[in-house]
Amino acid sequence: MNELRALEQDFWRAPSAHNTQPWTLTYLGTEAMVGWDPERCLPVGDPTGRDLRLSLGAFVECCLIVCASAGLRVGFRPDPGPGRVGYLYGSEQPYRTPFTTKDVRRRGTNRGRYHQGRLPDDVVERLRAHSGAHSGAHSGAHSGAHSGAHSGAHSGADVRRLACRDLAGLLHAADLRQWADADVTAELREWLRLTPRHPLYRLDGLTDQALALSGAETLALRAALAGYPALRRLGLPRLLAGAARGLLDYDGDVLVLVGPVADQVEQGRVLMRLWLELSALGYATHPLSQIVDCAATREHLAAKLGVEDPMTLLHVARVGRPLGPAARSARLTG
Ligand SMILES: Cc1cc2nc3c(=O)[nH]c(=O)nc-3n(C[C@H](O)[C@H](O)[C@H](O)COP(=O)(O)O)c2cc1C
């Protein structure tokens, strides 16, 4: 398992909510325990731990892909317990995946503008195959680069798509709720790195560049957050939510990951595969978790999709061809 240490920099490219990088790897002889650091969780914004488990799943998938790419035979054994989700172990077979370390390095969230246009149906079908929703999906059948349906066949997840404009109202409602909640805003603020002078700017959290903010927008956000406690009742949440008003006002797609609540780590692995598939095809993703964080908008979205249990809506992101590249997000390693 010691060989894994040399690959940590690539493991850490996994995505996580607010870029907290909550995962820990503890080497225990022939195994490495995948756990989390309570200091890097989001108890206010993510009280159920949904995004924590999705992020840990994304990390596990990332580790398996990077190990396979390096020629190491490593598997993952789920074993939820205090502070851990499971173990990486030396397996007889290499992990079967169409993705490589290059794909992991290339992927990134892009919060900039996207070209007009919906995702082709065959792309959505490919994604559904990765999630296991596809009728023809077969576990273990590795059918070439970026087309294997893979272990997603057992994940119980589904990918649903909606037109961006159909969700613009819900996004605004969720943004309003989020910015009106002083505790959620305070927690977000802890992970914002809005100036390169921030001591953690290159290590974690959300930088002005990653958020695709212009210089003027960064200054405005810093000023708004500095005045937040006093200005909250004077309409500041409306102003902050209004700044993102046009985000979904174009001809594009939003994808929703629907899956069993009981196995969110597995769903995080699915999410990682979906993002890698999209990124390999030249598409970018921009998560909009606030829609499923807020109970009212989550319920609306479930009704729109005809999904019975709103808690099974695990993740929402807009997806499209970005107009320009995104800034690379910070990491604790490297
Ligand atoms: C479970 C999960 C939820 C996320 N929710 C949001 C979100 O609501 N808004 C957003 O802009 N980014 C969201 N992100 C993206 C992260 O902020 C991003 O992955 C992190 O900053 C690292 O950047 P990268 O994806 O470019 O590597 C989410 C990521 C994950 C894994």
Ligand as a Chemical Component Dictionary entry (heavy atoms), coordinates in Angstrom:
data_LIG
# 
_chem_comp.id                   LIG 
_chem_comp.type                 NON-POLYMER 
_chem_comp.pdbx_formal_charge   0 
_chem_comp.three_letter_code    LIG 
# 
loop_
_chem_comp_atom.comp_id 
_chem_comp_atom.atom_id 
_chem_comp_atom.alt_atom_id 
_chem_comp_atom.type_symbol 
_chem_comp_atom.charge 
_chem_comp_atom.model_Cartn_x 
_chem_comp_atom.model_Cartn_y 
_chem_comp_atom.model_Cartn_z 
_chem_comp_atom.pdbx_ordinal 
LIG C1  C1  C 0 -21.067 16.722 -3.706  1  
LIG C2  C2  C 0 -20.618 18.001 -4.355  2  
LIG C3  C3  C 0 -21.420 19.114 -4.292  3  
LIG C4  C4  C 0 -21.023 20.307 -4.905  4  
LIG N1  N1  N 0 -21.852 21.398 -4.882  5  
LIG C5  C5  C 0 -21.476 22.541 -5.512  6  
LIG C6  C6  C 0 -22.358 23.660 -5.600  7  
LIG O1  O1  O 0 -23.477 23.639 -5.079  8  
LIG N2  N2  N 0 -21.944 24.768 -6.263  9  
LIG C7  C7  C 0 -20.728 24.830 -6.878  10 
LIG O2  O2  O 0 -20.418 25.864 -7.488  11 
LIG N3  N3  N 0 -19.868 23.772 -6.823  12 
LIG C8  C8  C 0 -20.222 22.644 -6.170  13 
LIG N4  N4  N 0 -19.391 21.558 -6.167  14 
LIG C9  C9  C 0 -18.100 21.631 -6.876  15 
LIG C10 C10 C 0 -16.957 21.824 -5.893  16 
LIG O3  O3  O 0 -16.966 23.121 -5.353  17 
LIG C11 C11 C 0 -15.660 21.524 -6.641  18 
LIG O4  O4  O 0 -15.635 20.163 -6.962  19 
LIG C12 C12 C 0 -14.434 21.867 -5.811  20 
LIG O5  O5  O 0 -14.349 23.242 -5.608  21 
LIG C13 C13 C 0 -13.134 21.398 -6.509  22 
LIG O6  O6  O 0 -13.045 21.963 -7.779  23 
LIG P1  P1  P 0 -12.936 21.072 -9.098  24 
LIG O7  O7  O 0 -14.218 20.354 -9.277  25 
LIG O8  O8  O 0 -12.694 22.071 -10.191 26 
LIG O9  O9  O 0 -11.799 20.123 -8.912  27 
LIG C14 C14 C 0 -19.777 20.358 -5.570  28 
LIG C15 C15 C 0 -18.963 19.216 -5.603  29 
LIG C16 C16 C 0 -19.376 18.043 -5.023  30 
LIG C17 C17 C 0 -18.503 16.834 -5.094  31 
# 
loop_
_chem_comp_bond.comp_id 
_chem_comp_bond.atom_id_1 
_chem_comp_bond.atom_id_2 
_chem_comp_bond.value_order 
_chem_comp_bond.pdbx_ordinal 
LIG C1  C2  SING 1  
LIG C2  C3  SING 2  
LIG C2  C16 DOUB 3  
LIG C3  C4  DOUB 4  
LIG C4  N1  SING 5  
LIG C4  C14 SING 6  
LIG N1  C5  DOUB 7  
LIG C5  C6  SING 8  
LIG C5  C8  SING 9  
LIG C6  O1  DOUB 10 
LIG C6  N2  SING 11 
LIG N2  C7  SING 12 
LIG C7  O2  DOUB 13 
LIG C7  N3  SING 14 
LIG N3  C8  DOUB 15 
LIG C8  N4  SING 16 
LIG N4  C9  SING 17 
LIG N4  C14 SING 18 
LIG C9  C10 SING 19 
LIG C10 O3  SING 20 
LIG C10 C11 SING 21 
LIG C11 O4  SING 22 
LIG C11 C12 SING 23 
LIG C12 O5  SING 24 
LIG C12 C13 SING 25 
LIG C13 O6  SING 26 
LIG O6  P1  SING 27 
LIG P1  O7  DOUB 28 
LIG P1  O8  SING 29 
LIG P1  O9  SING 30 
LIG C14 C15 DOUB 31 
LIG C15 C16 SING 32 
LIG C16 C17 SING 33 
# 
